[in-house]
Structure formats: structure tokens, C-alpha cells
Amino acid sequence: MAKGSKNSSGRGQRDLKVKVKTARGRKLSSTLWLQRQLNDPYVKRAKEDGYRGRAAYKILELDDKYRFLVPGARVVDLGCAPGGWCQVAVKRVNALGERSGKAVGTVLGVDLQEVDAIAGAEIHQLDFLEDGADDKVKNWLGGEADVVMSDMAASASGHKQTDHLRIMTLCEAAAYLAFDVLTPGGTFVAKVLAGGAEAGLQQLLKQQFDKVSHVKPPASRSDSSEKFVVATGFRGGPIQEELDDPLY
């Protein structure tokens, strides 16, 4: 039995990985990151499909499962840079009106930094933590949102527990803004990190939504601790401030 089939060039059909040499002045960690990028099929697909990053496939896969980016939906993307999630949302909610007979949606992206324009999306430079940010978002949308989504991550410190707490705090802040801008029945989607502190966020979301799910889409790297929370069926109502979690 042959050990491996060959194509017309005589090479085996197994995938050939790109190896990156450690250049002078480049740290080993940087070399490993670059090597991973060069060999990541999602990075290649993003370039071919015109997305601004591989993260676009995370929201694509989440929406394939939960169907929240529907034609006509009003979507807020918090921390939208570089814009891949907005690109996906524009197509799925029909923000450009390209799908005849379908409702036309709205995509609003906000970020601390400037983001290059995206056809079909309205981008604003905004700190969503500042006072009055929720009113600004609703004013730009012309009403309440059907979806609030976030792929934000706090700057890494190199300390695992600290980084975990930072991203969970950021995700909780995004959730509170969602409570202020979502319409009844709306959806909240956000990145979290596995590590123990997410229980408090889950309790908070269960007060406000009919269903709260945690999922790791295929596009999320297997060696990453990230996963995503998808909360559907926004109910609203009073918030219980004292949660059964060490963070509170």
C-alpha cells in the first residue's frame, strides 16, 4: 500500500506548512505568531473573501447557528476595528439593499480608534463607556438595536488571571450598554474567556434574556481560551446588582 498519494507535480498531497526563521531582533513569540498566521486557513480565506480579518468567520459561524443577523436588523458593533464583523453584518442584514424584496438593515460600528470606511456601515469614533454613549448610539441608529455584538478584548498584560478579569469586565460593560439600547427580543453577542469569572456575567444575562448560550465557533483557534456568549430574547427589567460570584 502506498504511503501517500501524489499529484501531477510528484509532491505528496499533504499540506505544506510555511516555516519562519527567527530574524535578528525578532522575539521567538513574534516568529511563532507570524508562522501561525501564515499557516492559518482562515487568514487565507479572509484575504480571498475580502474580509479585514479572520475574526469575520467567527460571527459568520455564530450567525449560521443562531440566525440573529437577519435582513432589516439594526446592528451595533462595539469595538468594531478593523471592521470584519461590520462587513459580515452589512451583507446579512441587507444594509446596502442588494437583496431585492428583503428589508434593509442598519449597521453601526463604534470604536475608540478611527476605522476605515465600510460600504453599508456607519462608523463612529466613540468610547462606549462614557456617559451618554447609549443615547448617542440610539440617536445614530434612529431607534433601538436588534443586535449588539462585541469582539473586544482588553490589552494583554501577560498575566493570565489579570487578562481574564479585564476582558470579563469589558464584556460586562458591553452588556450594560446592550441593556440600554436593545429592543425587546434583541440579541447580545460577545467574546469572553474561559477561566472562572464568567459565571457572574452569565447570571446577569439570564436576568435579562430568555436564553443564554456559550459556544466556541470553529474559526476560534483551538489553543485559545476564548468563547462567545450569545444571549437571545431580550426581556429587560430590573437588574439584581448582588450576584453570586467572587467578583461582586
Secondary structure, 3 states (H helix, E strand, C coil): CCCCCECCCCCECCCCCCCCCCCCCCCHHHHHHHHHHHCCHHHHHHHHHCCCCCCHHHHHHHHHHHCCCCCCCEEEEECCCCCHHHHHHHHHCCCCCCCCCCCCCEEEEEECCCCCCCCCEEEEECCCCCCCHHHHHHHHHCCCEEEEEECCCCCCCCCHHHHHHHHHHHHHHHHHHHHHHEEEEEEEEEEEECCCCHHHHHHHHHHHEEEEEEECCCCCCCCCCEEEEEEEEECCCCCCCCCCCCCC
